[in-house]
């Protein structure tokens, strides 16, 4: 009978452990579904963010051919696009626990993912201090032919988050015909104002 030295056994155990960690590092191969709680909602509905007692509500959406940041100088020109701008106006109320910073993206039925417009200091979505509420807008530039099923996705920007949750808000564009109506009725310009903070009621 052949005997193995302890060092050989330890090397074998090490390879088994590395293989297990590699498998855990790719959860798509382990779980049938992602281990993330998704909270779905619609415009006007306050949604709990991460279970912290803080809520986010999309109050309305506006479409425009150009956008202008109100913090710019008087001679600053608006940003124009061959596509369309979508301004999502929001209301956030802070709970007792401080929520993580969040990433906002727009998802379309086609699979497209849109990020907020760069370089606009007043475009964004965040929480005020505890006991306060804040209203503002976040602006996206999108393809007008790719608006069906637009959904706002809010997820924690931290890589490791104990809550493993995200918010998805249906922006109410179920068909291409409705999307075209939104494009046809787009304003010439949308001015992005600074977020306003108030005492939470």
FIKOLZA-1660 file (N, C-alpha, C; in steps of 0.1 Angstrom, whole numbers, plus 5000, padded with zeros to 4 digits):
% residues 201
   i   px   py   pz ch aa at
   1 5008 4988 5000  A  X  N
   1 5000 5000 5000  A  X CA
   1 5009 5012 5000  A  X  C
   2 5006 5022 4991  A  X  N
   2 5014 5034 4990  A  X CA
   2 5009 5045 5000  A  X  C
   3 5018 5050 5008  A  X  N
   3 5015 5061 5017  A  X CA
   3 5018 5075 5012  A  X  C
   4 5009 5084 5015  A  X  N
   4 5011 5098 5010  A  X CA
   4 5016 5107 5021  A  X  C
   5 5026 5115 5018  A  X  N
   5 5031 5124 5028  A  X CA
   5 5021 5135 5032  A  X  C
   6 5021 5141 5044  A  X  N
   6 5011 5151 5048  A  X CA
   6 5011 5163 5038  A  X  C
   7 5023 5167 5033  A  X  N
   7 5023 5178 5024  A  X CA
   7 5015 5176 5011  A  X  C
   8 5016 5163 5006  A  X  N
   8 5008 5160 4994  A  X CA
   8 4993 5161 4997  A  X  C
   9 4989 5156 5008  A  X  N
   9 4975 5157 5012  A  X CA
   9 4970 5171 5013  A  X  C
  10 4979 5180 5019  A  X  N
  10 4975 5194 5021  A  X CA
  10 4973 5201 5007  A  X  C
  11 4982 5197 4998  A  X  N
  11 4981 5203 4984  A  X CA
  11 4968 5199 4978  A  X  C
  12 4964 5186 4979  A  X  N
  12 4952 5182 4974  A  X CA
  12 4940 5189 4980  A  X  C
  13 4940 5190 4993  A  X  N
  13 4929 5197 4999  A  X CA
  13 4928 5212 4995  A  X  C
  14 4940 5218 4993  A  X  N
  14 4940 5232 4988  A  X CA
  14 4934 5234 4975  A  X  C
  15 4937 5224 4965  A  X  N
  15 4931 5225 4952  A  X CA
  15 4915 5223 4953  A  X  C
  16 4911 5215 4962  A  X  N
  16 4896 5213 4963  A  X CA
  16 4890 5226 4968  A  X  C
  17 4896 5232 4978  A  X  N
  17 4891 5245 4983  A  X CA
  17 4891 5256 4973  A  X  C
  18 4902 5257 4965  A  X  N
  18 4902 5267 4954  A  X CA
  18 4891 5265 4944  A  X  C
  19 4889 5252 4941  A  X  N
  19 4878 5249 4931  A  X CA
  19 4865 5253 4936  A  X  C
  20 4862 5251 4949  A  X  N
  20 4849 5255 4955  A  X CA
  20 4848 5270 4956  A  X  C
  21 4858 5277 4959  A  X  N
  21 4858 5292 4959  A  X CA
  21 4855 5298 4945  A  X  C
  22 4862 5292 4936  A  X  N
  22 4860 5296 4922  A  X CA
  22 4845 5295 4918  A  X  C
  23 4839 5284 4922  A  X  N
  23 4825 5281 4918  A  X CA
  23 4816 5291 4925  A  X  C
  24 4819 5294 4938  A  X  N
  24 4811 5304 4945  A  X CA
  24 4813 5318 4939  A  X  C
  25 4824 5321 4933  A  X  N
  25 4827 5334 4928  A  X CA
  25 4819 5337 4915  A  X  C
  26 4813 5326 4909  A  X  N
  26 4804 5327 4897  A  X CA
  26 4791 5322 4901  A  X  C
  27 4782 5330 4908  A  X  N
  27 4769 5326 4913  A  X CA
  27 4760 5322 4902  A  X  C
  28 4762 5327 4889  A  X  N
  28 4753 5323 4878  A  X CA
  28 4754 5308 4876  A  X  C
  29 4765 5302 4879  A  X  N
  29 4766 5287 4878  A  X CA
  29 4761 5279 4889  A  X  C
  30 4758 5286 4900  A  X  N
  30 4754 5279 4912  A  X CA
  30 4739 5281 4915  A  X  C
  31 4734 5293 4912  A  X  N
  31 4720 5296 4915  A  X CA
  31 4712 5297 4902  A  X  C
  32 4700 5292 4902  A  X  N
  32 4691 5294 4891  A  X CA
  32 4687 5308 4889  A  X  C
  33 4685 5315 4900  A  X  N
  33 4681 5329 4900  A  X CA
  33 4691 5338 4908  A  X  C
  34 4693 5350 4904  A  X  N
  34 4702 5359 4912  A  X CA
  34 4696 5361 4926  A  X  C
  35 4704 5362 4936  A  X  N
  35 4700 5364 4950  A  X CA
  35 4698 5378 4953  A  X  C
  36 4689 5385 4945  A  X  N
  36 4686 5399 4947  A  X CA
  36 4671 5401 4948  A  X  C
  37 4667 5408 4958  A  X  N
  37 4652 5412 4959  A  X CA
  37 4650 5424 4951  A  X  C
  38 4640 5423 4941  A  X  N
  38 4637 5434 4932  A  X CA
  38 4623 5439 4936  A  X  C
  39 4622 5452 4940  A  X  N
  39 4610 5458 4943  A  X CA
  39 4604 5466 4931  A  X  C
  40 4593 5462 4926  A  X  N
  40 4587 5468 4914  A  X CA
  40 4577 5479 4918  A  X  C
  41 4576 5489 4910  A  X  N
  41 4566 5500 4913  A  X CA
  41 4563 5508 4900  A  X  C
  42 4555 5518 4902  A  X  N
  42 4551 5526 4891  A  X CA
  42 4552 5541 4895  A  X  C
  43 4550 5550 4885  A  X  N
  43 4551 5564 4888  A  X CA
  43 4541 5568 4899  A  X  C
  44 4546 5576 4908  A  X  N
  44 4538 5581 4919  A  X CA
  44 4537 5572 4931  A  X  C
  45 4544 5561 4931  A  X  N
  45 4543 5551 4942  A  X CA
  45 4556 5551 4950  A  X  C
  46 4556 5555 4963  A  X  N
  46 4568 5555 4971  A  X CA
  46 4573 5540 4974  A  X  C
  47 4586 5538 4971  A  X  N
  47 4591 5525 4973  A  X CA
  47 4603 5525 4983  A  X  C
  48 4603 5515 4992  A  X  N
  48 4613 5514 5002  A  X CA
  48 4626 5510 4996  A  X  C
  49 4637 5517 5000  A  X  N
  49 4650 5515 4994  A  X CA
  49 4658 5507 5004  A  X  C
  50 4662 5495 5001  A  X  N
  50 4671 5487 5008  A  X CA
  50 4666 5483 5022  A  X  C
  51 4654 5485 5025  A  X  N
  51 4649 5482 5038  A  X CA
  51 4654 5491 5049  A  X  C
  52 4658 5503 5045  A  X  N
  52 4663 5513 5055  A  X CA
  52 4653 5522 5060  A  X  C
  53 4640 5522 5055  A  X  N
  53 4630 5531 5059  A  X CA
  53 4630 5544 5050  A  X  C
  54 4640 5545 5041  A  X  N
  54 4640 5556 5032  A  X CA
  54 4632 5552 5020  A  X  C
  55 4625 5561 5014  A  X  N
  55 4617 5558 5002  A  X CA
  55 4621 5567 4990  A  X  C
  56 4618 5562 4978  A  X  N
  56 4620 5569 4966  A  X CA
  56 4607 5568 4958  A  X  C
  57 4604 5580 4952  A  X  N
  57 4591 5580 4944  A  X CA
  57 4595 5588 4931  A  X  C
  58 4591 5582 4920  A  X  N
  58 4592 5589 4907  A  X CA
  58 4579 5597 4906  A  X  C
  59 4580 5610 4905  A  X  N
  59 4568 5619 4905  A  X CA
  59 4563 5621 4891  A  X  C
  60 4572 5622 4881  A  X  N
  60 4568 5624 4867  A  X CA
  60 4580 5623 4858  A  X  C
  61 4578 5621 4845  A  X  N
  61 4588 5620 4835  A  X CA
  61 4585 5631 4824  A  X  C
  62 4596 5637 4819  A  X  N
  62 4594 5647 4808  A  X CA
  62 4604 5644 4797  A  X  C
  63 4600 5646 4785  A  X  N
  63 4608 5644 4773  A  X CA
  63 4612 5657 4767  A  X  C
  64 4624 5659 4762  A  X  N
  64 4629 5671 4756  A  X CA
  64 4639 5669 4745  A  X  C
  65 4640 5679 4736  A  X  N
  65 4650 5678 4726  A  X CA
  65 4664 5683 4730  A  X  C
  66 4664 5691 4741  A  X  N
  66 4677 5697 4746  A  X CA
  66 4675 5698 4761  A  X  C
  67 4686 5699 4768  A  X  N
  67 4686 5701 4783  A  X CA
  67 4697 5712 4786  A  X  C
  68 4694 5719 4797  A  X  N
  68 4703 5730 4802  A  X CA
  68 4704 5729 4817  A  X  C
  69 4716 5728 4822  A  X  N
  69 4718 5728 4836  A  X CA
  69 4717 5742 4841  A  X  C
  70 4709 5744 4851  A  X  N
  70 4706 5758 4857  A  X CA
  70 4719 5763 4864  A  X  C
  71 4729 5755 4866  A  X  N
  71 4741 5760 4873  A  X CA
  71 4751 5767 4863  A  X  C
  72 4748 5766 4850  A  X  N
  72 4757 5771 4840  A  X CA
  72 4756 5786 4839  A  X  C
  73 4765 5792 4832  A  X  N
  73 4766 5806 4830  A  X CA
  73 4755 5810 4820  A  X  C
  74 4752 5823 4820  A  X  N
  74 4741 5829 4811  A  X CA
  74 4743 5826 4797  A  X  C
  75 4756 5825 4792  A  X  N
  75 4758 5823 4778  A  X CA
  75 4760 5808 4774  A  X  C
  76 4758 5799 4784  A  X  N
  76 4760 5785 4782  A  X CA
  76 4749 5780 4773  A  X  C
  77 4753 5772 4763  A  X  N
  77 4743 5766 4754  A  X CA
  77 4737 5753 4759  A  X  C
  78 4725 5750 4756  A  X  N
  78 4719 5738 4760  A  X CA
  78 4725 5726 4752  A  X  C
  79 4724 5714 4759  A  X  N
  79 4729 5702 4752  A  X CA
  79 4718 5697 4743  A  X  C
  80 4722 5695 4730  A  X  N
  80 4712 5690 4721  A  X CA
  80 4715 5676 4717  A  X  C
  81 4706 5669 4711  A  X  N
  81 4708 5655 4708  A  X CA
  81 4700 5651 4695  A  X  C
  82 4705 5641 4688  A  X  N
  82 4698 5635 4677  A  X CA
  82 4687 5625 4682  A  X  C
  83 4689 5621 4695  A  X  N
  83 4679 5612 4701  A  X CA
  83 4669 5620 4709  A  X  C
  84 4667 5616 4721  A  X  N
  84 4657 5623 4730  A  X CA
  84 4662 5623 4744  A  X  C
  85 4659 5633 4752  A  X  N
  85 4663 5634 4766  A  X CA
  85 4651 5630 4774  A  X  C
  86 4653 5622 4784  A  X  N
  86 4643 5618 4794  A  X CA
  86 4647 5623 4807  A  X  C
  87 4639 5632 4813  A  X  N
  87 4641 5638 4827  A  X CA
  87 4632 5631 4836  A  X  C
  88 4637 5624 4846  A  X  N
  88 4629 5616 4856  A  X CA
  88 4630 5624 4869  A  X  C
  89 4618 5630 4872  A  X  N
  89 4617 5638 4885  A  X CA
  89 4614 5629 4896  A  X  C
  90 4620 5631 4908  A  X  N
  90 4619 5621 4919  A  X CA
  90 4617 5629 4932  A  X  C
  91 4613 5621 4942  A  X  N
  91 4612 5626 4956  A  X CA
  91 4617 5615 4965  A  X  C
  92 4627 5619 4973  A  X  N
  92 4633 5609 4982  A  X CA
  92 4632 5613 4996  A  X  C
  93 4628 5604 5005  A  X  N
  93 4626 5607 5019  A  X CA
  93 4636 5598 5027  A  X  C
  94 4644 5604 5035  A  X  N
  94 4654 5596 5043  A  X CA
  94 4648 5591 5055  A  X  C
  95 4651 5578 5058  A  X  N
  95 4647 5571 5070  A  X CA
  95 4658 5573 5081  A  X  C
  96 4657 5564 5092  A  X  N
  96 4666 5565 5103  A  X CA
  96 4680 5561 5099  A  X  C
  97 4681 5550 5091  A  X  N
  97 4694 5545 5087  A  X CA
  97 4699 5551 5074  A  X  C
  98 4711 5554 5073  A  X  N
  98 4716 5560 5061  A  X CA
  98 4717 5550 5049  A  X  C
  99 4710 5552 5038  A  X  N
  99 4711 5543 5027  A  X CA
  99 4724 5545 5020  A  X  C
 100 4728 5534 5013  A  X  N
 100 4740 5535 5004  A  X CA
 100 4737 5545 4992  A  X  C
 101 4748 5550 4987  A  X  N
 101 4746 5557 4974  A  X CA
 101 4740 5548 4964  A  X  C
 102 4733 5553 4954  A  X  N
 102 4727 5544 4944  A  X CA
 102 4730 5548 4930  A  X  C
 103 4731 5538 4922  A  X  N
 103 4733 5540 4908  A  X CA
 103 4719 5539 4901  A  X  C
 104 4717 5549 4892  A  X  N
 104 4705 5549 4884  A  X CA
 104 4708 5546 4869  A  X  C
 105 4700 5537 4864  A  X  N
 105 4701 5533 4850  A  X CA
 105 4687 5532 4844  A  X  C
 106 4686 5533 4831  A  X  N
 106 4673 5531 4824  A  X CA
 106 4674 5518 4816  A  X  C
 107 4664 5510 4817  A  X  N
 107 4664 5497 4810  A  X CA
 107 4653 5498 4800  A  X  C
 108 4655 5492 4788  A  X  N
 108 4644 5491 4777  A  X CA
 108 4641 5476 4775  A  X  C
 109 4630 5474 4769  A  X  N
 109 4626 5460 4766  A  X CA
 109 4636 5453 4757  A  X  C
 110 4642 5461 4748  A  X  N
 110 4652 5456 4739  A  X CA
 110 4665 5450 4745  A  X  C
 111 4667 5454 4758  A  X  N
 111 4679 5450 4765  A  X CA
 111 4689 5462 4766  A  X  C
 112 4686 5473 4760  A  X  N
 112 4695 5485 4761  A  X CA
 112 4695 5490 4775  A  X  C
 113 4707 5495 4779  A  X  N
 113 4709 5501 4793  A  X CA
 113 4714 5515 4791  A  X  C
 114 4708 5525 4796  A  X  N
 114 4712 5539 4795  A  X CA
 114 4717 5544 4808  A  X  C
 115 4727 5552 4807  A  X  N
 115 4733 5558 4819  A  X CA
 115 4729 5573 4820  A  X  C
 116 4730 5579 4831  A  X  N
 116 4726 5594 4832  A  X CA
 116 4736 5602 4824  A  X  C
 117 4732 5614 4819  A  X  N
 117 4740 5623 4811  A  X CA
 117 4752 5628 4819  A  X  C
 118 4764 5627 4814  A  X  N
 118 4776 5632 4821  A  X CA
 118 4776 5648 4820  A  X  C
 119 4783 5653 4830  A  X  N
 119 4786 5668 4830  A  X CA
 119 4775 5677 4834  A  X  C
 120 4764 5671 4840  A  X  N
 120 4754 5680 4845  A  X CA
 120 4753 5679 4860  A  X  C
 121 4757 5690 4867  A  X  N
 121 4759 5690 4881  A  X CA
 121 4746 5688 4889  A  X  C
 122 4735 5692 4883  A  X  N
 122 4722 5691 4890  A  X CA
 122 4714 5678 4886  A  X  C
 123 4719 5670 4878  A  X  N
 123 4712 5658 4874  A  X CA
 123 4718 5646 4883  A  X  C
 124 4709 5640 4890  A  X  N
 124 4713 5629 4899  A  X CA
 124 4702 5625 4909  A  X  C
 125 4704 5616 4917  A  X  N
 125 4694 5611 4926  A  X CA
 125 4701 5606 4939  A  X  C
 126 4698 5613 4950  A  X  N
 126 4705 5610 4963  A  X CA
 126 4695 5613 4974  A  X  C
 127 4699 5609 4987  A  X  N
 127 4691 5611 4998  A  X CA
 127 4697 5623 5007  A  X  C
 128 4688 5630 5013  A  X  N
 128 4692 5641 5023  A  X CA
 128 4696 5635 5036  A  X  C
 129 4697 5644 5046  A  X  N
 129 4700 5639 5060  A  X CA
 129 4687 5633 5066  A  X  C
 130 4688 5626 5077  A  X  N
 130 4677 5619 5083  A  X CA
 130 4666 5630 5087  A  X  C
 131 4654 5627 5085  A  X  N
 131 4643 5636 5088  A  X CA
 131 4639 5646 5077  A  X  C
 132 4647 5645 5066  A  X  N
 132 4644 5654 5055  A  X CA
 132 4640 5647 5042  A  X  C
 133 4635 5655 5033  A  X  N
 133 4631 5649 5020  A  X CA
 133 4638 5658 5009  A  X  C
 134 4640 5652 4997  A  X  N
 134 4646 5660 4986  A  X CA
 134 4639 5657 4973  A  X  C
 135 4638 5667 4965  A  X  N
 135 4632 5665 4951  A  X CA
 135 4642 5670 4941  A  X  C
 136 4643 5663 4930  A  X  N
 136 4652 5666 4920  A  X CA
 136 4649 5659 4907  A  X  C
 137 4659 5658 4898  A  X  N
 137 4657 5651 4885  A  X CA
 137 4670 5645 4881  A  X  C
 138 4669 5634 4874  A  X  N
 138 4680 5627 4868  A  X CA
 138 4677 5626 4853  A  X  C
 139 4687 5629 4844  A  X  N
 139 4685 5630 4830  A  X CA
 139 4692 5619 4822  A  X  C
 140 4685 5613 4812  A  X  N
 140 4691 5603 4804  A  X CA
 140 4690 5607 4789  A  X  C
 141 4699 5604 4781  A  X  N
 141 4698 5606 4766  A  X CA
 141 4696 5592 4760  A  X  C
 142 4685 5590 4753  A  X  N
 142 4682 5577 4748  A  X CA
 142 4678 5577 4733  A  X  C
 143 4677 5565 4728  A  X  N
 143 4673 5564 4714  A  X CA
 143 4658 5564 4713  A  X  C
 144 4652 5573 4706  A  X  N
 144 4637 5574 4705  A  X CA
 144 4630 5562 4699  A  X  C
 145 4637 5554 4692  A  X  N
 145 4632 5542 4687  A  X CA
 145 4633 5530 4696  A  X  C
 146 4638 5533 4708  A  X  N
 146 4641 5522 4718  A  X CA
 146 4635 5526 4732  A  X  C
 147 4623 5530 4732  A  X  N
 147 4617 5535 4744  A  X CA
 147 4606 5525 4750  A  X  C
 148 4602 5515 4743  A  X  N
 148 4592 5506 4748  A  X CA
 148 4597 5499 4761  A  X  C
 149 4588 5499 4771  A  X  N
 149 4591 5493 4784  A  X CA
 149 4602 5499 4792  A  X  C
 150 4604 5512 4790  A  X  N
 150 4615 5519 4798  A  X CA
 150 4612 5517 4813  A  X  C
 151 4623 5514 4820  A  X  N
 151 4622 5511 4834  A  X CA
 151 4634 5518 4841  A  X  C
 152 4631 5525 4852  A  X  N
 152 4642 5531 4860  A  X CA
 152 4647 5521 4870  A  X  C
 153 4660 5518 4870  A  X  N
 153 4665 5508 4879  A  X CA
 153 4674 5516 4889  A  X  C
 154 4672 5514 4902  A  X  N
 154 4680 5520 4913  A  X CA
 154 4686 5508 4921  A  X  C
 155 4699 5508 4921  A  X  N
 155 4706 5497 4929  A  X CA
 155 4718 5503 4937  A  X  C
 156 4721 5497 4948  A  X  N
 156 4732 5502 4956  A  X CA
 156 4745 5502 4948  A  X  C
 157 4753 5513 4950  A  X  N
 157 4765 5514 4942  A  X CA
 157 4777 5506 4948  A  X  C
 158 4775 5502 4961  A  X  N
 158 4785 5494 4968  A  X CA
 158 4785 5479 4962  A  X  C
 159 4797 5474 4960  A  X  N
 159 4798 5460 4955  A  X CA
 159 4792 5450 4964  A  X  C
 160 4795 5452 4977  A  X  N
 160 4789 5442 4987  A  X CA
 160 4779 5450 4995  A  X  C
 161 4766 5445 4995  A  X  N
 161 4755 5452 5002  A  X CA
 161 4747 5441 5009  A  X  C
 162 4745 5443 5022  A  X  N
 162 4738 5433 5030  A  X CA
 162 4723 5431 5026  A  X  C
 163 4718 5441 5020  A  X  N
 163 4703 5441 5016  A  X CA
 163 4701 5433 5003  A  X  C
 164 4710 5434 4994  A  X  N
 164 4708 5427 4981  A  X CA
 164 4695 5430 4975  A  X  C
 165 4692 5443 4973  A  X  N
 165 4679 5447 4968  A  X CA
 165 4681 5458 4958  A  X  C
 166 4671 5459 4949  A  X  N
 166 4671 5471 4940  A  X CA
 166 4656 5475 4937  A  X  C
 167 4654 5487 4932  A  X  N
 167 4641 5492 4928  A  X CA
 167 4640 5493 4913  A  X  C
 168 4629 5489 4908  A  X  N
 168 4626 5491 4894  A  X CA
 168 4613 5497 4892  A  X  C
 169 4613 5509 4885  A  X  N
 169 4600 5517 4884  A  X CA
 169 4596 5517 4869  A  X  C
 170 4584 5511 4866  A  X  N
 170 4579 5511 4852  A  X CA
 170 4575 5526 4849  A  X  C
 171 4580 5531 4838  A  X  N
 171 4578 5545 4834  A  X CA
 171 4565 5546 4825  A  X  C
 172 4558 5536 4823  A  X  N
 172 4545 5537 4817  A  X CA
 172 4545 5538 4802  A  X  C
 173 4554 5531 4795  A  X  N
 173 4555 5531 4780  A  X CA
 173 4554 5517 4775  A  X  C
 174 4542 5511 4775  A  X  N
 174 4541 5497 4772  A  X CA
 174 4542 5494 4757  A  X  C
 175 4540 5504 4748  A  X  N
 175 4540 5501 4734  A  X CA
 175 4548 5511 4726  A  X  C
 176 4552 5507 4714  A  X  N
 176 4559 5517 4705  A  X CA
 176 4551 5529 4701  A  X  C
 177 4537 5527 4700  A  X  N
 177 4529 5538 4696  A  X CA
 177 4528 5548 4707  A  X  C
 178 4528 5544 4720  A  X  N
 178 4528 5554 4731  A  X CA
 178 4542 5561 4732  A  X  C
 179 4552 5553 4729  A  X  N
 179 4566 5559 4729  A  X CA
 179 4567 5570 4718  A  X  C
 180 4561 5567 4707  A  X  N
 180 4561 5577 4696  A  X CA
 180 4553 5590 4700  A  X  C
 181 4542 5588 4707  A  X  N
 181 4535 5600 4712  A  X CA
 181 4543 5608 4721  A  X  C
 182 4551 5602 4730  A  X  N
 182 4560 5609 4739  A  X CA
 182 4570 5617 4732  A  X  C
 183 4576 5611 4721  A  X  N
 183 4586 5617 4713  A  X CA
 183 4580 5629 4706  A  X  C
 184 4568 5627 4700  A  X  N
 184 4562 5638 4692  A  X CA
 184 4558 5650 4701  A  X  C
 185 4555 5647 4714  A  X  N
 185 4551 5658 4723  A  X CA
 185 4563 5663 4732  A  X  C
 186 4575 5660 4728  A  X  N
 186 4587 5664 4736  A  X CA
 186 4588 5679 4735  A  X  C
 187 4592 5685 4747  A  X  N
 187 4595 5699 4748  A  X CA
 187 4608 5703 4740  A  X  C
 188 4609 5715 4737  A  X  N
 188 4621 5720 4730  A  X CA
 188 4633 5719 4740  A  X  C
 189 4630 5723 4753  A  X  N
 189 4641 5723 4762  A  X CA
 189 4636 5719 4776  A  X  C
 190 4645 5713 4784  A  X  N
 190 4642 5710 4798  A  X CA
 190 4654 5716 4806  A  X  C
 191 4650 5724 4816  A  X  N
 191 4660 5730 4825  A  X CA
 191 4662 5722 4837  A  X  C
 192 4674 5717 4840  A  X  N
 192 4676 5708 4852  A  X CA
 192 4679 5718 4864  A  X  C
 193 4670 5718 4873  A  X  N
 193 4672 5727 4885  A  X CA
 193 4679 5720 4896  A  X  C
 194 4685 5727 4905  A  X  N
 194 4691 5721 4917  A  X CA
 194 4681 5714 4925  A  X  C
 195 4685 5703 4931  A  X  N
 195 4676 5695 4940  A  X CA
 195 4672 5704 4952  A  X  C
 196 4660 5703 4957  A  X  N
 196 4654 5711 4968  A  X CA
 196 4652 5702 4980  A  X  C
 197 4658 5706 4991  A  X  N
 197 4656 5698 5004  A  X CA
 197 4646 5705 5013  A  X  C
 198 4638 5697 5019  A  X  N
 198 4628 5702 5029  A  X CA
 198 4626 5692 5040  A  X  C
 199 4619 5697 5051  A  X  N
 199 4617 5688 5062  A  X CA
 199 4606 5678 5058  A  X  C
 200 4609 5665 5061  A  X  N
 200 4600 5654 5057  A  X CA
 200 4587 5656 5065  A  X  C
 201 4576 5654 5058  A  X  N
 201 4562 5656 5065  A  X CA
 201 4558 5642 5069  A  X  C
% end
